[in-house]
Amino acid sequence: MVKLAYVRNVRKIFDSNEKEINRLAPIVAQINSWEEKTKKLKDEAFPKKTKEFKERVEEGEPLDNILPEAFALVREAARRTIGQRHFDAQLMASIVLSEGKSPNKKPEKAKLCPLLPRSIYTL
């Protein structure tokens, strides 16, 4: 299921914390499943999606349910605006940050990570 090269890259960032990687991998898969849908969105749809996320939170939907779609939206916004796409390992580090924990990551791999948790906390 998970490619060997992918696991090697993630291990470089998380120092072989397999239990944490196994916990985060399904969430990353959910984020990735939103990628094609977010690519099709027009720029004008991004603020509308943010408003939708806020409404869902106000109605009591847990942030964990919204996180995959919200992170996919931020990933697409970064790709469109600064030409950089978050790697899966950066998504994992961002999920950990959004949980209020400190990921064990190498600094050179972390420059896009803070964008994602900030997006979920603004909701």
Backbone as XML, in Angstrom:
<?xml version="1.0"?>
<chain id="A" units="angstrom">
  <residue number="1" name="MET">
    <atom name="N" x="0.826" y="-1.186" z="0.000"/>
    <atom name="CA" x="0.000" y="0.000" z="0.000"/>
    <atom name="C" x="0.873" y="1.253" z="0.000"/>
  </residue>
  <residue number="2" name="VAL">
    <atom name="N" x="1.703" y="1.423" z="1.001"/>
    <atom name="CA" x="2.576" y="2.588" z="1.063"/>
    <atom name="C" x="3.890" y="2.224" z="0.385"/>
  </residue>
  <residue number="3" name="LYS">
    <atom name="N" x="4.315" y="3.058" z="-0.520"/>
    <atom name="CA" x="5.540" y="2.771" z="-1.263"/>
    <atom name="C" x="6.760" y="2.901" z="-0.363"/>
  </residue>
  <residue number="4" name="LEU">
    <atom name="N" x="7.754" y="2.078" z="-0.636"/>
    <atom name="CA" x="8.966" y="2.045" z="0.166"/>
    <atom name="C" x="9.683" y="3.396" z="0.171"/>
  </residue>
  <residue number="5" name="ALA">
    <atom name="N" x="9.773" y="4.051" z="-0.962"/>
    <atom name="CA" x="10.447" y="5.354" z="-1.035"/>
    <atom name="C" x="9.715" y="6.387" z="-0.186"/>
  </residue>
  <residue number="6" name="TYR">
    <atom name="N" x="8.411" y="6.330" z="-0.206"/>
    <atom name="CA" x="7.609" y="7.245" z="0.606"/>
    <atom name="C" x="7.919" y="7.058" z="2.082"/>
  </residue>
  <residue number="7" name="VAL">
    <atom name="N" x="7.960" y="5.819" z="2.520"/>
    <atom name="CA" x="8.251" y="5.518" z="3.923"/>
    <atom name="C" x="9.654" y="5.992" z="4.282"/>
  </residue>
  <residue number="8" name="ARG">
    <atom name="N" x="10.622" y="5.787" z="3.408"/>
    <atom name="CA" x="11.992" y="6.245" z="3.675"/>
    <atom name="C" x="12.043" y="7.759" z="3.859"/>
  </residue>
  <residue number="9" name="ASN">
    <atom name="N" x="11.347" y="8.481" z="2.989"/>
    <atom name="CA" x="11.333" y="9.946" z="3.093"/>
    <atom name="C" x="10.667" y="10.413" z="4.378"/>
  </residue>
  <residue number="10" name="VAL">
    <atom name="N" x="9.579" y="9.782" z="4.727"/>
    <atom name="CA" x="8.889" y="10.156" z="5.956"/>
    <atom name="C" x="9.762" y="9.839" z="7.162"/>
  </residue>
  <residue number="11" name="ARG">
    <atom name="N" x="10.439" y="8.728" z="7.138"/>
    <atom name="CA" x="11.307" y="8.352" z="8.259"/>
    <atom name="C" x="12.438" y="9.358" z="8.455"/>
  </residue>
  <residue number="12" name="LYS">
    <atom name="N" x="12.905" y="9.953" z="7.379"/>
    <atom name="CA" x="13.952" y="10.968" z="7.511"/>
    <atom name="C" x="13.461" y="12.134" z="8.359"/>
  </residue>
  <residue number="13" name="ILE">
    <atom name="N" x="12.186" y="12.451" z="8.228"/>
    <atom name="CA" x="11.637" y="13.575" z="8.969"/>
    <atom name="C" x="11.225" y="13.169" z="10.371"/>
  </residue>
  <residue number="14" name="PHE">
    <atom name="N" x="10.630" y="12.013" z="10.521"/>
    <atom name="CA" x="10.115" y="11.590" z="11.818"/>
    <atom name="C" x="11.036" y="10.626" z="12.557"/>
  </residue>
  <residue number="15" name="ASP">
    <atom name="N" x="12.250" y="10.419" z="12.068"/>
    <atom name="CA" x="13.221" y="9.550" z="12.720"/>
    <atom name="C" x="12.645" y="8.181" z="13.062"/>
  </residue>
  <residue number="16" name="SER">
    <atom name="N" x="12.024" y="7.550" z="12.093"/>
    <atom name="CA" x="11.525" y="6.171" z="12.177"/>
    <atom name="C" x="10.438" y="5.961" z="13.229"/>
  </residue>
  <residue number="17" name="ASN">
    <atom name="N" x="9.655" y="6.939" z="13.505"/>
    <atom name="CA" x="8.560" y="6.791" z="14.445"/>
    <atom name="C" x="7.391" y="6.133" z="13.714"/>
  </residue>
  <residue number="18" name="GLU">
    <atom name="N" x="7.490" y="4.830" z="13.543"/>
    <atom name="CA" x="6.533" y="4.090" z="12.717"/>
    <atom name="C" x="5.105" y="4.158" z="13.237"/>
  </residue>
  <residue number="19" name="LYS">
    <atom name="N" x="4.934" y="4.135" z="14.526"/>
    <atom name="CA" x="3.589" y="4.185" z="15.091"/>
    <atom name="C" x="2.896" y="5.484" z="14.696"/>
  </residue>
  <residue number="20" name="GLU">
    <atom name="N" x="3.627" y="6.590" z="14.794"/>
    <atom name="CA" x="3.073" y="7.898" z="14.434"/>
    <atom name="C" x="2.820" y="7.974" z="12.923"/>
  </residue>
  <residue number="21" name="ILE">
    <atom name="N" x="3.727" y="7.450" z="12.146"/>
    <atom name="CA" x="3.559" y="7.439" z="10.687"/>
    <atom name="C" x="2.319" y="6.645" z="10.309"/>
  </residue>
  <residue number="22" name="ASN">
    <atom name="N" x="2.140" y="5.489" z="10.926"/>
    <atom name="CA" x="0.973" y="4.653" z="10.642"/>
    <atom name="C" x="-0.326" y="5.349" z="11.047"/>
  </residue>
  <residue number="23" name="ARG">
    <atom name="N" x="-0.285" y="6.135" z="12.091"/>
    <atom name="CA" x="-1.469" y="6.879" z="12.530"/>
    <atom name="C" x="-1.802" y="8.011" z="11.556"/>
  </residue>
  <residue number="24" name="LEU">
    <atom name="N" x="-0.769" y="8.656" z="11.037"/>
    <atom name="CA" x="-0.964" y="9.824" z="10.178"/>
    <atom name="C" x="-1.219" y="9.483" z="8.711"/>
  </residue>
  <residue number="25" name="ALA">
    <atom name="N" x="-0.737" y="8.339" z="8.258"/>
    <atom name="CA" x="-0.847" y="7.964" z="6.842"/>
    <atom name="C" x="-2.286" y="7.989" z="6.317"/>
  </residue>
  <residue number="26" name="PRO">
    <atom name="N" x="-3.271" y="7.470" z="7.055"/>
    <atom name="CA" x="-4.641" y="7.538" z="6.534"/>
    <atom name="C" x="-5.177" y="8.970" z="6.407"/>
  </residue>
  <residue number="27" name="ILE">
    <atom name="N" x="-4.751" y="9.851" z="7.289"/>
    <atom name="CA" x="-5.182" y="11.253" z="7.210"/>
    <atom name="C" x="-4.577" y="11.901" z="5.973"/>
  </residue>
  <residue number="28" name="VAL">
    <atom name="N" x="-3.302" y="11.615" z="5.721"/>
    <atom name="CA" x="-2.642" y="12.138" z="4.522"/>
    <atom name="C" x="-3.328" y="11.595" z="3.268"/>
  </residue>
  <residue number="29" name="ALA">
    <atom name="N" x="-3.729" y="10.336" z="3.305"/>
    <atom name="CA" x="-4.442" y="9.749" z="2.161"/>
    <atom name="C" x="-5.764" y="10.489" z="1.921"/>
  </residue>
  <residue number="30" name="GLN">
    <atom name="N" x="-6.440" y="10.874" z="3.004"/>
    <atom name="CA" x="-7.682" y="11.645" z="2.851"/>
    <atom name="C" x="-7.395" y="13.012" z="2.232"/>
  </residue>
  <residue number="31" name="ILE">
    <atom name="N" x="-6.331" y="13.658" z="2.690"/>
    <atom name="CA" x="-5.950" y="14.960" z="2.123"/>
    <atom name="C" x="-5.662" y="14.800" z="0.636"/>
  </residue>
  <residue number="32" name="ASN">
    <atom name="N" x="-4.893" y="13.783" z="0.306"/>
    <atom name="CA" x="-4.545" y="13.536" z="-1.099"/>
    <atom name="C" x="-5.779" y="13.235" z="-1.947"/>
  </residue>
  <residue number="33" name="SER">
    <atom name="N" x="-6.787" y="12.616" z="-1.354"/>
    <atom name="CA" x="-8.000" y="12.297" z="-2.114"/>
    <atom name="C" x="-8.761" y="13.564" z="-2.520"/>
  </residue>
  <residue number="34" name="TRP">
    <atom name="N" x="-8.531" y="14.660" z="-1.836"/>
    <atom name="CA" x="-9.166" y="15.945" z="-2.165"/>
    <atom name="C" x="-8.403" y="16.722" z="-3.237"/>
  </residue>
  <residue number="35" name="GLU">
    <atom name="N" x="-7.210" y="16.283" z="-3.577"/>
    <atom name="CA" x="-6.341" y="17.086" z="-4.441"/>
    <atom name="C" x="-6.961" y="17.410" z="-5.804"/>
  </residue>
  <residue number="36" name="GLU">
    <atom name="N" x="-7.496" y="16.429" z="-6.484"/>
    <atom name="CA" x="-8.069" y="16.685" z="-7.810"/>
    <atom name="C" x="-9.270" y="17.625" z="-7.731"/>
  </residue>
  <residue number="37" name="LYS">
    <atom name="N" x="-10.067" y="17.484" z="-6.680"/>
    <atom name="CA" x="-11.234" y="18.359" z="-6.514"/>
    <atom name="C" x="-10.801" y="19.803" z="-6.268"/>
  </residue>
  <residue number="38" name="THR">
    <atom name="N" x="-9.766" y="19.986" z="-5.450"/>
    <atom name="CA" x="-9.327" y="21.353" z="-5.157"/>
    <atom name="C" x="-8.642" y="21.988" z="-6.357"/>
  </residue>
  <residue number="39" name="LYS">
    <atom name="N" x="-7.994" y="21.182" z="-7.182"/>
    <atom name="CA" x="-7.363" y="21.725" z="-8.395"/>
    <atom name="C" x="-8.397" y="22.305" z="-9.350"/>
  </residue>
  <residue number="40" name="LYS">
    <atom name="N" x="-9.596" y="21.753" z="-9.323"/>
    <atom name="CA" x="-10.659" y="22.198" z="-10.230"/>
    <atom name="C" x="-11.361" y="23.465" z="-9.745"/>
  </residue>
  <residue number="41" name="LEU">
    <atom name="N" x="-11.146" y="23.840" z="-8.493"/>
    <atom name="CA" x="-11.797" y="25.034" z="-7.955"/>
    <atom name="C" x="-11.239" y="26.296" z="-8.599"/>
  </residue>
  <residue number="42" name="LYS">
    <atom name="N" x="-12.120" y="27.247" z="-8.824"/>
    <atom name="CA" x="-11.683" y="28.560" z="-9.293"/>
    <atom name="C" x="-11.201" y="29.346" z="-8.087"/>
  </residue>
  <residue number="43" name="ASP">
    <atom name="N" x="-10.359" y="30.324" z="-8.313"/>
    <atom name="CA" x="-9.813" y="31.132" z="-7.225"/>
    <atom name="C" x="-10.916" y="31.739" z="-6.359"/>
  </residue>
  <residue number="44" name="GLU">
    <atom name="N" x="-12.015" y="32.134" z="-6.983"/>
    <atom name="CA" x="-13.117" y="32.754" z="-6.249"/>
    <atom name="C" x="-13.778" y="31.789" z="-5.271"/>
  </residue>
  <residue number="45" name="ALA">
    <atom name="N" x="-13.600" y="30.503" z="-5.473"/>
    <atom name="CA" x="-14.244" y="29.506" z="-4.612"/>
    <atom name="C" x="-13.521" y="29.328" z="-3.276"/>
  </residue>
  <residue number="46" name="PHE">
    <atom name="N" x="-12.266" y="29.737" z="-3.202"/>
    <atom name="CA" x="-11.489" y="29.521" z="-1.977"/>
    <atom name="C" x="-12.090" y="30.246" z="-0.762"/>
  </residue>
  <residue number="47" name="PRO">
    <atom name="N" x="-12.432" y="31.528" z="-0.867"/>
    <atom name="CA" x="-13.063" y="32.180" z="0.300"/>
    <atom name="C" x="-14.414" y="31.557" z="0.660"/>
  </residue>
  <residue number="48" name="LYS">
    <atom name="N" x="-15.137" y="31.090" z="-0.342"/>
    <atom name="CA" x="-16.429" y="30.450" z="-0.086"/>
    <atom name="C" x="-16.229" y="29.137" z="0.689"/>
  </residue>
  <residue number="49" name="LYS">
    <atom name="N" x="-15.196" y="28.392" z="0.332"/>
    <atom name="CA" x="-14.910" y="27.141" z="1.041"/>
    <atom name="C" x="-14.517" y="27.436" z="2.487"/>
  </residue>
  <residue number="50" name="THR">
    <atom name="N" x="-13.736" y="28.487" z="2.694"/>
    <atom name="CA" x="-13.347" y="28.860" z="4.056"/>
    <atom name="C" x="-14.581" y="29.212" z="4.878"/>
  </residue>
  <residue number="51" name="LYS">
    <atom name="N" x="-15.488" y="29.959" z="4.283"/>
    <atom name="CA" x="-16.739" y="30.305" z="4.969"/>
    <atom name="C" x="-17.528" y="29.037" z="5.292"/>
  </residue>
  <residue number="52" name="GLU">
    <atom name="N" x="-17.569" y="28.118" z="4.356"/>
    <atom name="CA" x="-18.263" y="26.842" z="4.574"/>
    <atom name="C" x="-17.640" y="26.083" z="5.750"/>
  </residue>
  <residue number="53" name="PHE">
    <atom name="N" x="-16.311" y="26.048" z="5.801"/>
    <atom name="CA" x="-15.626" y="25.364" z="6.907"/>
    <atom name="C" x="-16.008" y="26.002" z="8.248"/>
  </residue>
  <residue number="54" name="LYS">
    <atom name="N" x="-16.003" y="27.341" z="8.288"/>
    <atom name="CA" x="-16.364" y="28.048" z="9.525"/>
    <atom name="C" x="-17.791" y="27.717" z="9.961"/>
  </residue>
  <residue number="55" name="GLU">
    <atom name="N" x="-18.696" y="27.670" z="9.003"/>
    <atom name="CA" x="-20.086" y="27.337" z="9.315"/>
    <atom name="C" x="-20.196" y="25.914" z="9.853"/>
  </residue>
  <residue number="56" name="ARG">
    <atom name="N" x="-19.461" y="25.003" z="9.258"/>
    <atom name="CA" x="-19.493" y="23.614" z="9.724"/>
    <atom name="C" x="-18.973" y="23.498" z="11.155"/>
  </residue>
  <residue number="57" name="VAL">
    <atom name="N" x="-17.927" y="24.259" z="11.469"/>
    <atom name="CA" x="-17.384" y="24.253" z="12.833"/>
    <atom name="C" x="-18.408" y="24.843" z="13.800"/>
  </residue>
  <residue number="58" name="GLU">
    <atom name="N" x="-19.027" y="25.952" z="13.408"/>
    <atom name="CA" x="-20.036" y="26.593" z="14.250"/>
    <atom name="C" x="-21.224" y="25.664" z="14.523"/>
  </residue>
  <residue number="59" name="GLU">
    <atom name="N" x="-21.511" y="24.784" z="13.564"/>
    <atom name="CA" x="-22.605" y="23.826" z="13.719"/>
    <atom name="C" x="-22.185" y="22.623" z="14.564"/>
  </residue>
  <residue number="60" name="GLY">
    <atom name="N" x="-20.923" y="22.597" z="14.973"/>
    <atom name="CA" x="-20.462" y="21.536" z="15.865"/>
    <atom name="C" x="-19.667" y="20.428" z="15.227"/>
  </residue>
  <residue number="61" name="GLU">
    <atom name="N" x="-19.366" y="20.548" z="13.949"/>
    <atom name="CA" x="-18.556" y="19.505" z="13.305"/>
    <atom name="C" x="-17.128" y="19.580" z="13.839"/>
  </residue>
  <residue number="62" name="PRO">
    <atom name="N" x="-16.548" y="18.444" z="14.222"/>
    <atom name="CA" x="-15.181" y="18.452" z="14.753"/>
    <atom name="C" x="-14.156" y="18.891" z="13.698"/>
  </residue>
  <residue number="63" name="LEU">
    <atom name="N" x="-13.139" y="19.604" z="14.156"/>
    <atom name="CA" x="-12.069" y="20.038" z="13.247"/>
    <atom name="C" x="-11.409" y="18.860" z="12.544"/>
  </residue>
  <residue number="64" name="ASP">
    <atom name="N" x="-11.325" y="17.720" z="13.235"/>
    <atom name="CA" x="-10.710" y="16.540" z="12.621"/>
    <atom name="C" x="-11.439" y="16.114" z="11.350"/>
  </residue>
  <residue number="65" name="ASN">
    <atom name="N" x="-12.736" y="16.356" z="11.294"/>
    <atom name="CA" x="-13.506" y="16.003" z="10.092"/>
    <atom name="C" x="-13.232" y="16.962" z="8.937"/>
  </residue>
  <residue number="66" name="ILE">
    <atom name="N" x="-12.936" y="18.197" z="9.276"/>
    <atom name="CA" x="-12.731" y="19.233" z="8.268"/>
    <atom name="C" x="-11.274" y="19.285" z="7.812"/>
  </residue>
  <residue number="67" name="LEU">
    <atom name="N" x="-10.363" y="18.851" z="8.674"/>
    <atom name="CA" x="-8.923" y="18.971" z="8.425"/>
    <atom name="C" x="-8.485" y="18.472" z="7.049"/>
  </residue>
  <residue number="68" name="PRO">
    <atom name="N" x="-8.858" y="17.264" z="6.595"/>
    <atom name="CA" x="-8.353" y="16.815" z="5.294"/>
    <atom name="C" x="-8.713" y="17.749" z="4.139"/>
  </residue>
  <residue number="69" name="GLU">
    <atom name="N" x="-9.959" y="18.184" z="4.091"/>
    <atom name="CA" x="-10.379" y="19.079" z="3.015"/>
    <atom name="C" x="-9.727" y="20.452" z="3.155"/>
  </residue>
  <residue number="70" name="ALA">
    <atom name="N" x="-9.637" y="20.955" z="4.384"/>
    <atom name="CA" x="-9.024" y="22.265" z="4.610"/>
    <atom name="C" x="-7.540" y="22.247" z="4.253"/>
  </residue>
  <residue number="71" name="PHE">
    <atom name="N" x="-6.841" y="21.194" z="4.657"/>
    <atom name="CA" x="-5.420" y="21.096" z="4.321"/>
    <atom name="C" x="-5.226" y="20.960" z="2.808"/>
  </residue>
  <residue number="72" name="ALA">
    <atom name="N" x="-6.107" y="20.240" z="2.144"/>
    <atom name="CA" x="-6.015" y="20.115" z="0.683"/>
    <atom name="C" x="-6.205" y="21.476" z="0.020"/>
  </residue>
  <residue number="73" name="LEU">
    <atom name="N" x="-7.110" y="22.280" z="0.574"/>
    <atom name="CA" x="-7.357" y="23.610" z="0.028"/>
    <atom name="C" x="-6.134" y="24.517" z="0.208"/>
  </residue>
  <residue number="74" name="VAL">
    <atom name="N" x="-5.516" y="24.467" z="1.381"/>
    <atom name="CA" x="-4.321" y="25.272" z="1.630"/>
    <atom name="C" x="-3.165" y="24.792" z="0.749"/>
  </residue>
  <residue number="75" name="ARG">
    <atom name="N" x="-3.057" y="23.492" z="0.592"/>
    <atom name="CA" x="-1.995" y="22.943" z="-0.267"/>
    <atom name="C" x="-2.156" y="23.472" z="-1.691"/>
  </residue>
  <residue number="76" name="GLU">
    <atom name="N" x="-3.379" y="23.485" z="-2.186"/>
    <atom name="CA" x="-3.635" y="23.990" z="-3.529"/>
    <atom name="C" x="-3.383" y="25.491" z="-3.608"/>
  </residue>
  <residue number="77" name="ALA">
    <atom name="N" x="-3.755" y="26.224" z="-2.571"/>
    <atom name="CA" x="-3.499" y="27.670" z="-2.556"/>
    <atom name="C" x="-2.006" y="27.948" z="-2.600"/>
  </residue>
  <residue number="78" name="ALA">
    <atom name="N" x="-1.218" y="27.167" z="-1.868"/>
    <atom name="CA" x="0.242" y="27.339" z="-1.887"/>
    <atom name="C" x="0.794" y="27.019" z="-3.274"/>
  </residue>
  <residue number="79" name="ARG">
    <atom name="N" x="0.263" y="25.990" z="-3.889"/>
    <atom name="CA" x="0.728" y="25.624" z="-5.233"/>
    <atom name="C" x="0.442" y="26.749" z="-6.220"/>
  </residue>
  <residue number="80" name="ARG">
    <atom name="N" x="-0.726" y="27.350" z="-6.101"/>
    <atom name="CA" x="-1.106" y="28.417" z="-7.036"/>
    <atom name="C" x="-0.377" y="29.727" z="-6.764"/>
  </residue>
  <residue number="81" name="THR">
    <atom name="N" x="-0.160" y="30.048" z="-5.512"/>
    <atom name="CA" x="0.391" y="31.372" z="-5.190"/>
    <atom name="C" x="1.907" y="31.412" z="-5.143"/>
  </residue>
  <residue number="82" name="ILE">
    <atom name="N" x="2.528" y="30.409" z="-4.551"/>
    <atom name="CA" x="3.992" y="30.437" z="-4.437"/>
    <atom name="C" x="4.668" y="29.317" z="-5.219"/>
  </residue>
  <residue number="83" name="GLY">
    <atom name="N" x="3.861" y="28.524" z="-5.919"/>
    <atom name="CA" x="4.417" y="27.483" z="-6.780"/>
    <atom name="C" x="5.027" y="26.313" z="-6.028"/>
  </residue>
  <residue number="84" name="GLN">
    <atom name="N" x="4.614" y="26.119" z="-4.776"/>
    <atom name="CA" x="5.140" y="25.003" z="-3.992"/>
    <atom name="C" x="3.985" y="24.169" z="-3.459"/>
  </residue>
  <residue number="85" name="ARG">
    <atom name="N" x="4.151" y="22.857" z="-3.577"/>
    <atom name="CA" x="3.142" y="21.923" z="-3.103"/>
    <atom name="C" x="3.688" y="21.220" z="-1.874"/>
  </residue>
  <residue number="86" name="HIS">
    <atom name="N" x="2.883" y="21.136" z="-0.831"/>
    <atom name="CA" x="3.297" y="20.430" z="0.381"/>
    <atom name="C" x="3.511" y="18.954" z="0.069"/>
  </residue>
  <residue number="87" name="PHE">
    <atom name="N" x="4.629" y="18.417" z="0.530"/>
    <atom name="CA" x="4.884" y="16.985" z="0.418"/>
    <atom name="C" x="4.101" y="16.266" z="1.511"/>
  </residue>
  <residue number="88" name="ASP">
    <atom name="N" x="3.909" y="14.973" z="1.330"/>
    <atom name="CA" x="3.159" y="14.199" z="2.319"/>
    <atom name="C" x="3.805" y="14.266" z="3.700"/>
  </residue>
  <residue number="89" name="ALA">
    <atom name="N" x="5.112" y="14.248" z="3.750"/>
    <atom name="CA" x="5.802" y="14.332" z="5.040"/>
    <atom name="C" x="5.526" y="15.679" z="5.713"/>
  </residue>
  <residue number="90" name="GLN">
    <atom name="N" x="5.413" y="16.744" z="4.925"/>
    <atom name="CA" x="5.079" y="18.056" z="5.478"/>
    <atom name="C" x="3.636" y="18.073" z="5.978"/>
  </residue>
  <residue number="91" name="LEU">
    <atom name="N" x="2.766" y="17.351" z="5.287"/>
    <atom name="CA" x="1.388" y="17.232" z="5.765"/>
    <atom name="C" x="1.360" y="16.536" z="7.117"/>
  </residue>
  <residue number="92" name="MET">
    <atom name="N" x="2.153" y="15.481" z="7.258"/>
    <atom name="CA" x="2.205" y="14.761" z="8.534"/>
    <atom name="C" x="2.685" y="15.676" z="9.660"/>
  </residue>
  <residue number="93" name="ALA">
    <atom name="N" x="3.738" y="16.415" z="9.394"/>
    <atom name="CA" x="4.251" y="17.344" z="10.413"/>
    <atom name="C" x="3.199" y="18.400" z="10.743"/>
  </residue>
  <residue number="94" name="SER">
    <atom name="N" x="2.467" y="18.841" z="9.744"/>
    <atom name="CA" x="1.431" y="19.853" z="9.954"/>
    <atom name="C" x="0.271" y="19.311" z="10.774"/>
  </residue>
  <residue number="95" name="ILE">
    <atom name="N" x="-0.083" y="18.065" z="10.554"/>
    <atom name="CA" x="-1.145" y="17.443" z="11.349"/>
    <atom name="C" x="-0.722" y="17.407" z="12.813"/>
  </residue>
  <residue number="96" name="VAL">
    <atom name="N" x="0.521" y="17.008" z="13.045"/>
    <atom name="CA" x="1.044" y="16.951" z="14.415"/>
    <atom name="C" x="1.018" y="18.352" z="15.036"/>
  </residue>
  <residue number="97" name="LEU">
    <atom name="N" x="1.431" y="19.363" z="14.287"/>
    <atom name="CA" x="1.390" y="20.744" z="14.785"/>
    <atom name="C" x="-0.042" y="21.169" z="15.107"/>
  </residue>
  <residue number="98" name="SER">
    <atom name="N" x="-0.990" y="20.768" z="14.261"/>
    <atom name="CA" x="-2.386" y="21.155" z="14.490"/>
    <atom name="C" x="-2.962" y="20.490" z="15.733"/>
  </residue>
  <residue number="99" name="GLU">
    <atom name="N" x="-2.329" y="19.413" z="16.172"/>
    <atom name="CA" x="-2.739" y="18.728" z="17.400"/>
    <atom name="C" x="-2.074" y="19.340" z="18.629"/>
  </residue>
  <residue number="100" name="GLY">
    <atom name="N" x="-1.283" y="20.378" z="18.407"/>
    <atom name="CA" x="-0.618" y="21.052" z="19.513"/>
    <atom name="C" x="0.650" y="20.353" z="19.968"/>
  </residue>
  <residue number="101" name="LYS">
    <atom name="N" x="1.160" y="19.441" z="19.153"/>
    <atom name="CA" x="2.386" y="18.723" z="19.487"/>
    <atom name="C" x="3.537" y="19.282" z="18.662"/>
  </residue>
  <residue number="102" name="SER">
    <atom name="N" x="4.728" y="18.871" z="19.013"/>
    <atom name="CA" x="5.906" y="19.285" z="18.271"/>
    <atom name="C" x="6.447" y="18.100" z="17.481"/>
  </residue>
  <residue number="103" name="PRO">
    <atom name="N" x="6.385" y="18.165" z="16.149"/>
    <atom name="CA" x="6.897" y="17.053" z="15.352"/>
    <atom name="C" x="8.416" y="17.012" z="15.379"/>
  </residue>
  <residue number="104" name="ASN">
    <atom name="N" x="8.950" y="15.825" z="15.292"/>
    <atom name="CA" x="10.390" y="15.645" z="15.235"/>
    <atom name="C" x="10.778" y="15.692" z="13.764"/>
  </residue>
  <residue number="105" name="LYS">
    <atom name="N" x="11.053" y="16.896" z="13.266"/>
    <atom name="CA" x="11.341" y="17.072" z="11.849"/>
    <atom name="C" x="12.610" y="17.872" z="11.653"/>
  </residue>
  <residue number="106" name="LYS">
    <atom name="N" x="13.181" y="17.700" z="10.497"/>
    <atom name="CA" x="14.377" y="18.439" z="10.158"/>
    <atom name="C" x="13.958" y="19.833" z="9.661"/>
  </residue>
  <residue number="107" name="PRO">
    <atom name="N" x="14.614" y="20.906" z="10.121"/>
    <atom name="CA" x="14.192" y="22.269" z="9.780"/>
    <atom name="C" x="14.097" y="22.552" z="8.286"/>
  </residue>
  <residue number="108" name="GLU">
    <atom name="N" x="14.997" y="22.000" z="7.495"/>
    <atom name="CA" x="14.967" y="22.293" z="6.061"/>
    <atom name="C" x="13.743" y="21.695" z="5.374"/>
  </residue>
  <residue number="109" name="LYS">
    <atom name="N" x="13.069" y="20.769" z="6.021"/>
    <atom name="CA" x="11.876" y="20.151" z="5.454"/>
    <atom name="C" x="10.597" y="20.803" z="5.943"/>
  </residue>
  <residue number="110" name="ALA">
    <atom name="N" x="10.698" y="21.803" z="6.797"/>
    <atom name="CA" x="9.531" y="22.290" z="7.518"/>
    <atom name="C" x="9.001" y="23.640" z="7.074"/>
  </residue>
  <residue number="111" name="LYS">
    <atom name="N" x="9.532" y="24.240" z="6.019"/>
    <atom name="CA" x="9.172" y="25.629" z="5.752"/>
    <atom name="C" x="7.699" y="25.843" z="5.406"/>
  </residue>
  <residue number="112" name="LEU">
    <atom name="N" x="7.004" y="24.885" z="4.838"/>
    <atom name="CA" x="5.591" y="25.062" z="4.525"/>
    <atom name="C" x="4.676" y="24.549" z="5.629"/>
  </residue>
  <residue number="113" name="CYS">
    <atom name="N" x="5.201" y="23.835" z="6.590"/>
    <atom name="CA" x="4.376" y="23.189" z="7.619"/>
    <atom name="C" x="3.489" y="24.140" z="8.417"/>
  </residue>
  <residue number="114" name="PRO">
    <atom name="N" x="3.952" y="25.308" z="8.816"/>
    <atom name="CA" x="3.093" y="26.174" z="9.647"/>
    <atom name="C" x="1.845" y="26.691" z="8.943"/>
  </residue>
  <residue number="115" name="LEU">
    <atom name="N" x="1.812" y="26.690" z="7.626"/>
    <atom name="CA" x="0.645" y="27.203" z="6.911"/>
    <atom name="C" x="-0.609" y="26.401" z="7.204"/>
  </residue>
  <residue number="116" name="LEU">
    <atom name="N" x="-0.483" y="25.096" z="7.257"/>
    <atom name="CA" x="-1.651" y="24.245" z="7.378"/>
    <atom name="C" x="-2.330" y="24.330" z="8.745"/>
  </residue>
  <residue number="117" name="PRO">
    <atom name="N" x="-1.594" y="24.182" z="9.853"/>
    <atom name="CA" x="-2.281" y="24.304" z="11.136"/>
    <atom name="C" x="-2.922" y="25.670" z="11.357"/>
  </residue>
  <residue number="118" name="ARG">
    <atom name="N" x="-2.295" y="26.703" z="10.851"/>
    <atom name="CA" x="-2.890" y="28.045" z="10.992"/>
    <atom name="C" x="-4.235" y="28.100" z="10.304"/>
  </residue>
  <residue number="119" name="SER">
    <atom name="N" x="-4.353" y="27.409" z="9.186"/>
    <atom name="CA" x="-5.616" y="27.438" z="8.448"/>
    <atom name="C" x="-6.739" y="26.807" z="9.249"/>
  </residue>
  <residue number="120" name="ILE">
    <atom name="N" x="-6.456" y="25.741" z="9.948"/>
    <atom name="CA" x="-7.490" y="25.036" z="10.708"/>
    <atom name="C" x="-7.838" y="25.795" z="11.986"/>
  </residue>
  <residue number="121" name="TYR">
    <atom name="N" x="-6.857" y="26.477" z="12.584"/>
    <atom name="CA" x="-7.131" y="27.223" z="13.808"/>
    <atom name="C" x="-7.903" y="28.515" z="13.550"/>
  </residue>
  <residue number="122" name="THR">
    <atom name="N" x="-7.880" y="29.020" z="12.336"/>
    <atom name="CA" x="-8.648" y="30.226" z="12.034"/>
    <atom name="C" x="-10.134" y="29.941" z="11.945"/>
  </residue>
  <residue number="123" name="LEU">
    <atom name="N" x="-10.483" y="28.669" z="11.836"/>
    <atom name="CA" x="-11.903" y="28.308" z="11.749"/>
    <atom name="C" x="-12.525" y="28.435" z="13.109"/>
  </residue>
</chain>
